[in-house]
Amino acid sequence: MTNQVPTNIITGFLGVGKTTTILNLLKDKPENENWAVLVNEFGEVGIDGAMMADGGAMIKEVPGGCMCCTAGVPMSG
């Protein structure tokens, strides 16, 4: 038996509102839930993670743009 974890993947081109969407979701996060946000950061300076830090979720930035290649994050379930 496996534990299923509800997961949302928010993706899109630069400027479409991904960070704004996540910030709005974090505003409505129930206090009894534990959330994590994984930011696939392309820039040299991680701006999105800093903006989300006060939202009540654990924030992890993966620099370099590719979670698999850069961080060695296994993406299979």
N, CA, C and O atoms as a CHARMM CRD file, in Angstrom:
* protein
*
  308
    1    1 MET  N      0.84200  -1.17300   0.00000 PROA 1      0.00000
    2    1 MET  CA     0.00000   0.00000   0.00000 PROA 1      0.00000
    3    1 MET  C      0.89500   1.24600   0.00000 PROA 1      0.00000
    4    1 MET  O      1.82500   1.34500   0.80000 PROA 1      0.00000
    5    2 THR  N      0.61200   2.18200  -0.88700 PROA 2      0.00000
    6    2 THR  CA     1.39000   3.41400  -0.96400 PROA 2      0.00000
    7    2 THR  C      0.55200   4.59300  -0.49500 PROA 2      0.00000
    8    2 THR  O     -0.66800   4.61300  -0.65300 PROA 2      0.00000
    9    3 ASN  N      1.23100   5.57000   0.08100 PROA 3      0.00000
   10    3 ASN  CA     0.55500   6.80500   0.46400 PROA 3      0.00000
   11    3 ASN  C      0.55700   7.75100  -0.72600 PROA 3      0.00000
   12    3 ASN  O      1.61300   8.06900  -1.27300 PROA 3      0.00000
   13    4 GLN  N     -0.61600   8.19500  -1.12000 PROA 4      0.00000
   14    4 GLN  CA    -0.70500   9.13500  -2.22100 PROA 4      0.00000
   15    4 GLN  C     -0.62000  10.55100  -1.67400 PROA 4      0.00000
   16    4 GLN  O     -1.26800  10.88400  -0.68200 PROA 4      0.00000
   17    5 VAL  N      0.17100  11.36700  -2.31800 PROA 5      0.00000
   18    5 VAL  CA     0.34800  12.75900  -1.91800 PROA 5      0.00000
   19    5 VAL  C     -0.26000  13.63500  -3.00700 PROA 5      0.00000
   20    5 VAL  O      0.18900  13.59700  -4.15300 PROA 5      0.00000
   21    6 PRO  N     -1.27900  14.42800  -2.66200 PROA 6      0.00000
   22    6 PRO  CA    -1.83600  15.33800  -3.67200 PROA 6      0.00000
   23    6 PRO  C     -0.74200  16.28400  -4.16200 PROA 6      0.00000
   24    6 PRO  O     -0.01700  16.87100  -3.35800 PROA 6      0.00000
   25    7 THR  N     -0.62700  16.42800  -5.46900 PROA 7      0.00000
   26    7 THR  CA     0.44700  17.21600  -6.06600 PROA 7      0.00000
   27    7 THR  C     -0.11100  18.09800  -7.16900 PROA 7      0.00000
   28    7 THR  O     -0.94100  17.66400  -7.96800 PROA 7      0.00000
   29    8 ASN  N      0.35100  19.33400  -7.20500 PROA 8      0.00000
   30    8 ASN  CA     0.01200  20.25500  -8.29200 PROA 8      0.00000
   31    8 ASN  C      1.29500  20.64400  -8.99200 PROA 8      0.00000
   32    8 ASN  O      2.29300  20.95300  -8.34000 PROA 8      0.00000
   33    9 ILE  N      1.27700  20.63100 -10.30400 PROA 9      0.00000
   34    9 ILE  CA     2.40800  21.08900 -11.09400 PROA 9      0.00000
   35    9 ILE  C      1.96000  22.35300 -11.80500 PROA 9      0.00000
   36    9 ILE  O      1.00100  22.34200 -12.57700 PROA 9      0.00000
   37   10 ILE  N      2.66300  23.43900 -11.53400 PROA 10     0.00000
   38   10 ILE  CA     2.32400  24.72400 -12.14000 PROA 10     0.00000
   39   10 ILE  C      3.46000  25.08300 -13.08000 PROA 10     0.00000
   40   10 ILE  O      4.60700  25.23700 -12.66200 PROA 10     0.00000
   41   11 THR  N      3.12800  25.21400 -14.34400 PROA 11     0.00000
   42   11 THR  CA     4.14600  25.43700 -15.35900 PROA 11     0.00000
   43   11 THR  C      3.66000  26.48200 -16.35800 PROA 11     0.00000
   44   11 THR  O      2.46200  26.74500 -16.46100 PROA 11     0.00000
   45   12 GLY  N      4.57800  27.06100 -17.07400 PROA 12     0.00000
   46   12 GLY  CA     4.21500  28.04000 -18.09200 PROA 12     0.00000
   47   12 GLY  C      5.39500  28.91300 -18.44500 PROA 12     0.00000
   48   12 GLY  O      6.45600  28.84400 -17.82500 PROA 12     0.00000
   49   13 PHE  N      5.18700  29.73100 -19.44800 PROA 13     0.00000
   50   13 PHE  CA     6.24400  30.61400 -19.92500 PROA 13     0.00000
   51   13 PHE  C      6.48400  31.75600 -18.94600 PROA 13     0.00000
   52   13 PHE  O      5.66800  32.00400 -18.05900 PROA 13     0.00000
   53   14 LEU  N      7.58500  32.43500 -19.10700 PROA 14     0.00000
   54   14 LEU  CA     7.96600  33.57400 -18.30100 PROA 14     0.00000
   55   14 LEU  C      6.87000  34.64500 -18.36000 PROA 14     0.00000
   56   14 LEU  O      6.45200  35.06800 -19.43800 PROA 14     0.00000
   57   15 GLY  N      6.41900  35.06700 -17.18600 PROA 15     0.00000
   58   15 GLY  CA     5.46100  36.16300 -17.11300 PROA 15     0.00000
   59   15 GLY  C      3.99500  35.78700 -17.17400 PROA 15     0.00000
   60   15 GLY  O      3.14400  36.67500 -17.23700 PROA 15     0.00000
   61   16 VAL  N      3.66300  34.49300 -17.15800 PROA 16     0.00000
   62   16 VAL  CA     2.25700  34.10500 -17.27100 PROA 16     0.00000
   63   16 VAL  C      1.52300  34.07900 -15.93100 PROA 16     0.00000
   64   16 VAL  O      0.30100  33.93200 -15.90700 PROA 16     0.00000
   65   17 GLY  N      2.24900  34.21900 -14.81200 PROA 17     0.00000
   66   17 GLY  CA     1.59600  34.28600 -13.50800 PROA 17     0.00000
   67   17 GLY  C      1.77800  33.08200 -12.61100 PROA 17     0.00000
   68   17 GLY  O      0.97500  32.86000 -11.70500 PROA 17     0.00000
   69   18 LYS  N      2.82300  32.29900 -12.84700 PROA 18     0.00000
   70   18 LYS  CA     3.05200  31.10700 -12.01700 PROA 18     0.00000
   71   18 LYS  C      3.29200  31.48300 -10.55700 PROA 18     0.00000
   72   18 LYS  O      2.67400  30.91300  -9.65700 PROA 18     0.00000
   73   19 THR  N      4.18800  32.44100 -10.32100 PROA 19     0.00000
   74   19 THR  CA     4.49800  32.84400  -8.94600 PROA 19     0.00000
   75   19 THR  C      3.28500  33.46400  -8.28100 PROA 19     0.00000
   76   19 THR  O      3.01300  33.18300  -7.11400 PROA 19     0.00000
   77   20 THR  N      2.55200  34.30200  -8.99600 PROA 20     0.00000
   78   20 THR  CA     1.34100  34.91400  -8.44700 PROA 20     0.00000
   79   20 THR  C      0.32000  33.85000  -8.06900 PROA 20     0.00000
   80   20 THR  O     -0.32300  33.95300  -7.02400 PROA 20     0.00000
   81   21 THR  N      0.16700  32.84000  -8.89800 PROA 21     0.00000
   82   21 THR  CA    -0.76300  31.74500  -8.60300 PROA 21     0.00000
   83   21 THR  C     -0.35200  31.00500  -7.33900 PROA 21     0.00000
   84   21 THR  O     -1.19000  30.72300  -6.48100 PROA 21     0.00000
   85   22 ILE  N      0.92300  30.69200  -7.22100 PROA 22     0.00000
   86   22 ILE  CA     1.41400  29.97800  -6.04000 PROA 22     0.00000
   87   22 ILE  C      1.24000  30.83300  -4.78700 PROA 22     0.00000
   88   22 ILE  O      0.82600  30.32400  -3.74500 PROA 22     0.00000
   89   23 LEU  N      1.55000  32.12100  -4.87900 PROA 23     0.00000
   90   23 LEU  CA     1.37400  33.01000  -3.72600 PROA 23     0.00000
   91   23 LEU  C     -0.08200  33.06400  -3.28900 PROA 23     0.00000
   92   23 LEU  O     -0.36800  33.08400  -2.09200 PROA 23     0.00000
   93   24 ASN  N     -1.00600  33.08800  -4.24700 PROA 24     0.00000
   94   24 ASN  CA    -2.43100  33.08700  -3.90300 PROA 24     0.00000
   95   24 ASN  C     -2.86400  31.76900  -3.27200 PROA 24     0.00000
   96   24 ASN  O     -3.67400  31.76400  -2.34600 PROA 24     0.00000
   97   25 LEU  N     -2.33800  30.66700  -3.75900 PROA 25     0.00000
   98   25 LEU  CA    -2.64100  29.36700  -3.15100 PROA 25     0.00000
   99   25 LEU  C     -2.11000  29.30800  -1.71600 PROA 25     0.00000
  100   25 LEU  O     -2.78300  28.79300  -0.82400 PROA 25     0.00000
  101   26 LEU  N     -0.90700  29.83500  -1.49700 PROA 26     0.00000
  102   26 LEU  CA    -0.31900  29.81700  -0.15800 PROA 26     0.00000
  103   26 LEU  C     -1.10700  30.66700   0.82900 PROA 26     0.00000
  104   26 LEU  O     -1.14500  30.35300   2.01800 PROA 26     0.00000
  105   27 LYS  N     -1.73700  31.73800   0.35300 PROA 27     0.00000
  106   27 LYS  CA    -2.56600  32.58000   1.22800 PROA 27     0.00000
  107   27 LYS  C     -3.74200  31.79600   1.79900 PROA 27     0.00000
  108   27 LYS  O     -4.17400  32.04800   2.92400 PROA 27     0.00000
  109   28 ASP  N     -4.25900  30.84200   1.02000 PROA 28     0.00000
  110   28 ASP  CA    -5.43700  30.07000   1.42200 PROA 28     0.00000
  111   28 ASP  C     -5.09700  28.69500   1.98100 PROA 28     0.00000
  112   28 ASP  O     -5.99300  27.87400   2.17900 PROA 28     0.00000
  113   29 LYS  N     -3.81500  28.42800   2.23900 PROA 29     0.00000
  114   29 LYS  CA    -3.39000  27.11700   2.73600 PROA 29     0.00000
  115   29 LYS  C     -3.96400  26.87700   4.12800 PROA 29     0.00000
  116   29 LYS  O     -3.76000  27.69400   5.02700 PROA 29     0.00000
  117   30 PRO  N     -4.67400  25.77300   4.32000 PROA 30     0.00000
  118   30 PRO  CA    -5.16500  25.44100   5.66500 PROA 30     0.00000
  119   30 PRO  C     -3.99600  25.24700   6.63500 PROA 30     0.00000
  120   30 PRO  O     -2.99000  24.63000   6.28600 PROA 30     0.00000
  121   31 GLU  N     -4.13200  25.76800   7.83500 PROA 31     0.00000
  122   31 GLU  CA    -3.03400  25.70200   8.80700 PROA 31     0.00000
  123   31 GLU  C     -2.66900  24.28200   9.20100 PROA 31     0.00000
  124   31 GLU  O     -1.53200  24.02700   9.59900 PROA 31     0.00000
  125   32 ASN  N     -3.61400  23.35000   9.09700 PROA 32     0.00000
  126   32 ASN  CA    -3.34000  21.97400   9.51300 PROA 32     0.00000
  127   32 ASN  C     -2.66500  21.14100   8.41500 PROA 32     0.00000
  128   32 ASN  O     -2.38600  19.96100   8.62500 PROA 32     0.00000
  129   33 GLU  N     -2.39900  21.74200   7.25000 PROA 33     0.00000
  130   33 GLU  CA    -1.75300  21.01900   6.15800 PROA 33     0.00000
  131   33 GLU  C     -0.28800  21.41300   6.03900 PROA 33     0.00000
  132   33 GLU  O      0.08000  22.55700   6.30500 PROA 33     0.00000
  133   34 ASN  N      0.53900  20.46200   5.64000 PROA 34     0.00000
  134   34 ASN  CA     1.95700  20.71300   5.38200 PROA 34     0.00000
  135   34 ASN  C      2.15900  20.75200   3.87400 PROA 34     0.00000
  136   34 ASN  O      1.84900  19.78800   3.17500 PROA 34     0.00000
  137   35 TRP  N      2.67500  21.86000   3.37900 PROA 35     0.00000
  138   35 TRP  CA     2.91100  22.02800   1.95500 PROA 35     0.00000
  139   35 TRP  C      4.40200  22.19900   1.69400 PROA 35     0.00000
  140   35 TRP  O      5.14400  22.68000   2.55000 PROA 35     0.00000
  141   36 ALA  N      4.82300  21.80500   0.51800 PROA 36     0.00000
  142   36 ALA  CA     6.18200  22.04400   0.05000 PROA 36     0.00000
  143   36 ALA  C      6.09000  22.61100  -1.36100 PROA 36     0.00000
  144   36 ALA  O      5.21700  22.22600  -2.13900 PROA 36     0.00000
  145   37 VAL  N      6.99600  23.52700  -1.68400 PROA 37     0.00000
  146   37 VAL  CA     7.05900  24.11300  -3.01900 PROA 37     0.00000
  147   37 VAL  C      8.46100  23.87600  -3.54800 PROA 37     0.00000
  148   37 VAL  O      9.44200  24.27200  -2.92000 PROA 37     0.00000
  149   38 LEU  N      8.55400  23.23800  -4.68600 PROA 38     0.00000
  150   38 LEU  CA     9.83600  22.99700  -5.34500 PROA 38     0.00000
  151   38 LEU  C      9.91400  23.96100  -6.52200 PROA 38     0.00000
  152   38 LEU  O      9.10900  23.88400  -7.45100 PROA 38     0.00000
  153   39 VAL  N     10.88100  24.86500  -6.48000 PROA 39     0.00000
  154   39 VAL  CA    11.03000  25.89400  -7.51200 PROA 39     0.00000
  155   39 VAL  C     12.17500  25.48900  -8.43700 PROA 39     0.00000
  156   39 VAL  O     13.32200  25.36900  -8.00900 PROA 39     0.00000
  157   40 ASN  N     11.85100  25.28400  -9.68400 PROA 40     0.00000
  158   40 ASN  CA    12.85300  24.95900 -10.69400 PROA 40     0.00000
  159   40 ASN  C     13.40200  26.28800 -11.20700 PROA 40     0.00000
  160   40 ASN  O     12.86200  26.86400 -12.15100 PROA 40     0.00000
  161   41 GLU  N     14.47300  26.77000 -10.58500 PROA 41     0.00000
  162   41 GLU  CA    14.98500  28.13000 -10.78900 PROA 41     0.00000
  163   41 GLU  C     15.96500  28.19300 -11.95500 PROA 41     0.00000
  164   41 GLU  O     16.96900  27.48200 -11.97100 PROA 41     0.00000
  165   42 PHE  N     15.66800  29.04800 -12.92900 PROA 42     0.00000
  166   42 PHE  CA    16.54300  29.22600 -14.09200 PROA 42     0.00000
  167   42 PHE  C     17.52300  30.37300 -13.90400 PROA 42     0.00000
  168   42 PHE  O     18.61800  30.33500 -14.46500 PROA 42     0.00000
  169   43 GLY  N     17.16600  31.38000 -13.14000 PROA 43     0.00000
  170   43 GLY  CA    18.00100  32.56800 -13.00000 PROA 43     0.00000
  171   43 GLY  C     19.19200  32.34100 -12.08700 PROA 43     0.00000
  172   43 GLY  O     19.25700  31.34600 -11.36500 PROA 43     0.00000
  173   44 GLU  N     20.13000  33.27200 -12.12900 PROA 44     0.00000
  174   44 GLU  CA    21.30100  33.17800 -11.26800 PROA 44     0.00000
  175   44 GLU  C     20.96400  33.50900  -9.82400 PROA 44     0.00000
  176   44 GLU  O     21.62800  33.03700  -8.90200 PROA 44     0.00000
  177   45 VAL  N     19.92900  34.32200  -9.62600 PROA 45     0.00000
  178   45 VAL  CA    19.48000  34.68900  -8.28300 PROA 45     0.00000
  179   45 VAL  C     18.06300  34.16200  -8.11400 PROA 45     0.00000
  180   45 VAL  O     17.19400  34.43500  -8.94200 PROA 45     0.00000
  181   46 GLY  N     17.82500  33.40500  -7.04300 PROA 46     0.00000
  182   46 GLY  CA    16.50800  32.82800  -6.79900 PROA 46     0.00000
  183   46 GLY  C     15.54300  33.84400  -6.21600 PROA 46     0.00000
  184   46 GLY  O     15.55100  34.08600  -5.01000 PROA 46     0.00000
  185   47 ILE  N     14.71600  34.43900  -7.05600 PROA 47     0.00000
  186   47 ILE  CA    13.76200  35.45900  -6.61200 PROA 47     0.00000
  187   47 ILE  C     12.45900  34.82000  -6.15400 PROA 47     0.00000
  188   47 ILE  O     11.91600  35.21200  -5.12100 PROA 47     0.00000
  189   48 ASP  N     11.95000  33.85600  -6.89000 PROA 48     0.00000
  190   48 ASP  CA    10.64400  33.26800  -6.58000 PROA 48     0.00000
  191   48 ASP  C     10.62100  32.61200  -5.20700 PROA 48     0.00000
  192   48 ASP  O      9.66300  32.79100  -4.45400 PROA 48     0.00000
  193   49 GLY  N     11.64600  31.86500  -4.87500 PROA 49     0.00000
  194   49 GLY  CA    11.68800  31.20700  -3.57000 PROA 49     0.00000
  195   49 GLY  C     11.64600  32.19400  -2.42500 PROA 49     0.00000
  196   49 GLY  O     10.98300  31.95100  -1.41700 PROA 49     0.00000
  197   50 ALA  N     12.35000  33.31000  -2.57000 PROA 50     0.00000
  198   50 ALA  CA    12.34500  34.34300  -1.53200 PROA 50     0.00000
  199   50 ALA  C     10.95800  34.95700  -1.38800 PROA 50     0.00000
  200   50 ALA  O     10.53100  35.27300  -0.27800 PROA 50     0.00000
  201   51 MET  N     10.26100  35.12600  -2.49200 PROA 51     0.00000
  202   51 MET  CA     8.91600  35.70600  -2.44500 PROA 51     0.00000
  203   51 MET  C      7.93500  34.76200  -1.74900 PROA 51     0.00000
  204   51 MET  O      6.97900  35.22100  -1.12400 PROA 51     0.00000
  205   52 MET  N      8.15900  33.45900  -1.84800 PROA 52     0.00000
  206   52 MET  CA     7.24100  32.47100  -1.28900 PROA 52     0.00000
  207   52 MET  C      7.59200  32.06200   0.13700 PROA 52     0.00000
  208   52 MET  O      6.81700  31.35500   0.78100 PROA 52     0.00000
  209   53 ALA  N      8.73100  32.48800   0.63400 PROA 53     0.00000
  210   53 ALA  CA     9.24700  32.01100   1.91800 PROA 53     0.00000
  211   53 ALA  C      8.30200  32.26000   3.09300 PROA 53     0.00000
  212   53 ALA  O      8.29600  31.47400   4.04000 PROA 53     0.00000
  213   54 ASP  N      7.52100  33.30800   3.06100 PROA 54     0.00000
  214   54 ASP  CA     6.61900  33.62600   4.16800 PROA 54     0.00000
  215   54 ASP  C      5.23000  33.02200   3.99300 PROA 54     0.00000
  216   54 ASP  O      4.31100  33.37900   4.73100 PROA 54     0.00000
  217   55 GLY  N      5.05900  32.12300   3.04100 PROA 55     0.00000
  218   55 GLY  CA     3.73800  31.58100   2.73800 PROA 55     0.00000
  219   55 GLY  C      3.32600  30.37700   3.55200 PROA 55     0.00000
  220   55 GLY  O      2.22300  29.86500   3.35700 PROA 55     0.00000
  221   56 GLY  N      4.16400  29.90200   4.45700 PROA 56     0.00000
  222   56 GLY  CA     3.79100  28.77700   5.29500 PROA 56     0.00000
  223   56 GLY  C      4.09100  27.42100   4.70200 PROA 56     0.00000
  224   56 GLY  O      3.56100  26.41400   5.17200 PROA 56     0.00000
  225   57 ALA  N      4.93100  27.36800   3.67700 PROA 57     0.00000
  226   57 ALA  CA     5.31300  26.09500   3.07200 PROA 57     0.00000
  227   57 ALA  C      6.82500  25.97400   3.08900 PROA 57     0.00000
  228   57 ALA  O      7.53600  26.97600   3.16600 PROA 57     0.00000
  229   58 MET  N      7.31400  24.74500   3.01800 PROA 58     0.00000
  230   58 MET  CA     8.74500  24.52800   2.88300 PROA 58     0.00000
  231   58 MET  C      9.11200  24.82600   1.43100 PROA 58     0.00000
  232   58 MET  O      8.49500  24.28800   0.51200 PROA 58     0.00000
  233   59 ILE  N     10.10800  25.67500   1.22500 PROA 59     0.00000
  234   59 ILE  CA    10.51800  26.08300  -0.11800 PROA 59     0.00000
  235   59 ILE  C     11.88700  25.49300  -0.41200 PROA 59     0.00000
  236   59 ILE  O     12.80200  25.59300   0.40500 PROA 59     0.00000
  237   60 LYS  N     12.02600  24.87700  -1.58100 PROA 60     0.00000
  238   60 LYS  CA    13.30600  24.33700  -2.02200 PROA 60     0.00000
  239   60 LYS  C     13.53300  24.78900  -3.45500 PROA 60     0.00000
  240   60 LYS  O     12.71200  24.52600  -4.33400 PROA 60     0.00000
  241   61 GLU  N     14.65400  25.47100  -3.68700 PROA 61     0.00000
  242   61 GLU  CA    14.99700  25.89300  -5.03700 PROA 61     0.00000
  243   61 GLU  C     15.97900  24.91100  -5.64700 PROA 61     0.00000
  244   61 GLU  O     16.92600  24.47000  -4.99600 PROA 61     0.00000
  245   62 VAL  N     15.74100  24.57500  -6.90400 PROA 62     0.00000
  246   62 VAL  CA    16.64600  23.72000  -7.66100 PROA 62     0.00000
  247   62 VAL  C     17.24400  24.59300  -8.75200 PROA 62     0.00000
  248   62 VAL  O     16.59400  24.84000  -9.76700 PROA 62     0.00000
  249   63 PRO  N     18.49400  25.07300  -8.55700 PROA 63     0.00000
  250   63 PRO  CA    19.09400  25.97000  -9.54600 PROA 63     0.00000
  251   63 PRO  C     19.52400  25.23200 -10.80100 PROA 63     0.00000
  252   63 PRO  O     19.79000  24.03100 -10.76200 PROA 63     0.00000
  253   64 GLY  N     19.59100  25.94000 -11.90100 PROA 64     0.00000
  254   64 GLY  CA    20.13000  25.37400 -13.12900 PROA 64     0.00000
  255   64 GLY  C     19.08900  24.97700 -14.14100 PROA 64     0.00000
  256   64 GLY  O     19.43900  24.67800 -15.28300 PROA 64     0.00000
  257   65 GLY  N     17.82400  24.96000 -13.77500 PROA 65     0.00000
  258   65 GLY  CA    16.77000  24.74300 -14.74400 PROA 65     0.00000
  259   65 GLY  C     16.34300  23.31500 -14.99800 PROA 65     0.00000
  260   65 GLY  O     15.31500  23.11000 -15.64400 PROA 65     0.00000
  261   66 CYS  N     17.06300  22.32400 -14.53300 PROA 66     0.00000
  262   66 CYS  CA    16.66300  20.94500 -14.77900 PROA 66     0.00000
  263   66 CYS  C     16.83300  20.13400 -13.50500 PROA 66     0.00000
  264   66 CYS  O     17.95600  19.88400 -13.06800 PROA 66     0.00000
  265   67 MET  N     15.71600  19.72100 -12.90600 PROA 67     0.00000
  266   67 MET  CA    15.76900  18.98300 -11.65200 PROA 67     0.00000
  267   67 MET  C     16.49600  17.65600 -11.81200 PROA 67     0.00000
  268   67 MET  O     17.22800  17.24300 -10.91300 PROA 67     0.00000
  269   68 CYS  N     16.30800  16.99200 -12.92700 PROA 68     0.00000
  270   68 CYS  CA    16.92300  15.68100 -13.13600 PROA 68     0.00000
  271   68 CYS  C     18.42900  15.78700 -13.33000 PROA 68     0.00000
  272   68 CYS  O     19.19600  15.06500 -12.69400 PROA 68     0.00000
  273   69 CYS  N     18.85000  16.69500 -14.21500 PROA 69     0.00000
  274   69 CYS  CA    20.26800  16.79600 -14.56700 PROA 69     0.00000
  275   69 CYS  C     21.08900  17.51900 -13.49500 PROA 69     0.00000
  276   69 CYS  O     22.17700  17.07300 -13.13000 PROA 69     0.00000
  277   70 THR  N     20.56200  18.63100 -12.99800 PROA 70     0.00000
  278   70 THR  CA    21.32000  19.46900 -12.08500 PROA 70     0.00000
  279   70 THR  C     21.35800  18.92200 -10.67300 PROA 70     0.00000
  280   70 THR  O     22.42200  18.88100 -10.05600 PROA 70     0.00000
  281   71 ALA  N     20.21400  18.50000 -10.14900 PROA 71     0.00000
  282   71 ALA  CA    20.13400  18.09700  -8.75100 PROA 71     0.00000
  283   71 ALA  C     20.09100  16.58500  -8.55700 PROA 71     0.00000
  284   71 ALA  O     20.18300  16.10200  -7.42900 PROA 71     0.00000
  285   72 GLY  N     19.95100  15.84200  -9.63700 PROA 72     0.00000
  286   72 GLY  CA    19.86000  14.39900  -9.52600 PROA 72     0.00000
  287   72 GLY  C     18.58900  13.95100  -8.83600 PROA 72     0.00000
  288   72 GLY  O     18.56900  12.91200  -8.17800 PROA 72     0.00000
  289   73 VAL  N     17.51800  14.73500  -8.98400 PROA 73     0.00000
  290   73 VAL  CA    16.24700  14.42500  -8.33300 PROA 73     0.00000
  291   73 VAL  C     15.55800  13.31800  -9.10800 PROA 73     0.00000
  292   73 VAL  O     15.29100  13.48100 -10.29800 PROA 73     0.00000
  293   74 PRO  N     15.26200  12.18700  -8.46200 PROA 74     0.00000
  294   74 PRO  CA    14.53600  11.12700  -9.16500 PROA 74     0.00000
  295   74 PRO  C     13.09100  11.56100  -9.41200 PROA 74     0.00000
  296   74 PRO  O     12.41700  12.00400  -8.48200 PROA 74     0.00000
  297   75 MET  N     12.62100  11.44500 -10.61100 PROA 75     0.00000
  298   75 MET  CA    11.28600  11.91200 -10.97100 PROA 75     0.00000
  299   75 MET  C     10.33000  10.76600 -11.29800 PROA 75     0.00000
  300   75 MET  O      9.33200  10.97700 -11.98800 PROA 75     0.00000
  301   76 SER  N     10.61500   9.57300 -10.82000 PROA 76     0.00000
  302   76 SER  CA     9.71300   8.45600 -11.07700 PROA 76     0.00000
  303   76 SER  C      8.90400   8.16600  -9.82100 PROA 76     0.00000
  304   76 SER  O      9.31700   8.50800  -8.71300 PROA 76     0.00000
  305   77 GLY  N      7.75600   7.53600 -10.00000 PROA 77     0.00000
  306   77 GLY  CA     6.86300   7.31500  -8.86700 PROA 77     0.00000
  307   77 GLY  C      6.70000   5.93200  -8.46900 PROA 77     0.00000
  308   77 GLY  O      5.96700   5.64400  -7.52300 PROA 77     0.00000
